[in-house]
Amino acid sequence: MASIESSAQRKARLDYQNKYNYVKRTGRRKMGKVQRRREECRRRAMVNSTRKPYSNSFTVKDINSHDPLRTPLMANEERLVTRECIQVRGILRSDGTELDDEHYVQAIRARLDEALCEARSYLRDTEDVDVVQVHRYRRRIAGYSQIIELVEQGSDAEHYACLDESYIFSGRRVNRRVFKQVYGF
């Protein structure tokens, strides 16, 4: 005897299957167990609405997208920049200002403008452009832009980007296509 499935039951089954497919089928053939587990947890949290999605346009979406062109000098410089950003954030919070996100974005935007001027003057004044130096400028500018983008989305975006290890300053690769569209080099 064949069972007849009601439309509500069919909808519930399809909904469950869609959620299961989204969580379990990450779309990558080769992935380590730890990375697969981390990606499944992230997706499960998004399905269960315990985690809000965030936009992170300056990084490559690939899970294994650590930058192969990042040198130890760049890594050290990025650690110092990250410390500086954390200190600025702490100073603005200890002031007791209510609009600390706006002030923080202004402070980071000033650093971004300074890095942009430095990069553009290097590109304009140097005949024999060093690819590593240009990449160093690109990473710093994209990192500042990413911080601004995440802060403007709210504290959840910053928190989840940190959990996903998707900060450029922590070694993630820069999405060059988006960077070129925004900054032109």
C-alpha positions, -999 to +999 in steps of 0.1 A: +000+000+000+015+033-011+014+062+013+000+094+001+021+124+012+003+156+020+016+188+006+026+200+041+046+168+046+062+171+012+072+207+019+087+197+052+106+169+037+120+191+009+129+218+034+148+192+055+166+179+024+176+214+013+190+222+047+208+189+049+223+194+014+234+230+023+251+218+055+266+186+044+275+192+008+301+219+009+308+217-028+344+208-024+358+175-033+391+177-014+388+191+020+403+180+053+382+167+082+388+197+104+379+221+076+348+202+066+336+201+103+343+238+106+324+246+074+295+223+084+292+240+118+292+274+102+265+264+077+244+247+104+245+279+125+234+299+095+205+275+088+194+275+124+195+313+124+219+314+153+244+331+130+239+361+107+255+361+073+280+389+066+295+404+035+333+401+031+340+412-005+378+419-002+388+383+006+387+353-017+357+330-008+378+298-009+383+282+025+419+274+019+427+309+006+458+317+025+480+341+005+510+324-010+526+358-018+525+370+018+560+373+031+571+371+068+577+409+066+541+415+055+529+392+082+548+411+109+536+444+095+500+432+095+503+420+131+514+455+141+486+471+121+461+448+138+474+457+173+472+494+163+435+489+152+427+471+185+443+499+205+423+525+186+392+506+193+400+504+230+409+541+233+376+551+217+356+528+240+373+540+271+364+576+262+328+567+268+316+579+234+284+564+222+292+566+185+324+547+188+318+527+156+316+559+136+347+573+153+365+540+147+356+539+111+368+575+107+402+566+123+406+535+101+395+555+070+423+580+078+448+552+079+433+538+046+436+572+029+473+574+041+481+540+027+463+548-006+483+580-010+515+561-003+507+533-028+496+557-055+527+579-051+549+547-053+532+536-085+534+570-100+570+578-091+587+544-096+596+532-130+606+497-121+577+486-099+584+458-075+555+432-075+560+423-039+559+460-028+526+465-047+512+434-032+522+447+003+503+479-004+473+460-018+471+438+013+473+467+037+447+488+018+423+458+014+427+450+051+417+485+062+388+484+037+377+450+051+377+463+086+355+493+076+332+470+057+328+446+087+323+474+113+296+490+092+277+456+092+277+454+130+296+436+157+283+402+147+301+405+113+334+412+130+329+384+154+320+358+128+348+370+104+372+364+133+358+329+139+360+321+102+396+334+101+386+355+071+406+386+080+431+397+054+455+406+082+454+370+094+467+358+061+437+354+038+441+362+001+429+395-013+402+393-040+421+411-067+391+416-090+371+435-063+402+454-052+409+465-088+373+476-093+374+497-061+409+511-062+421+507-098+454+488-093 
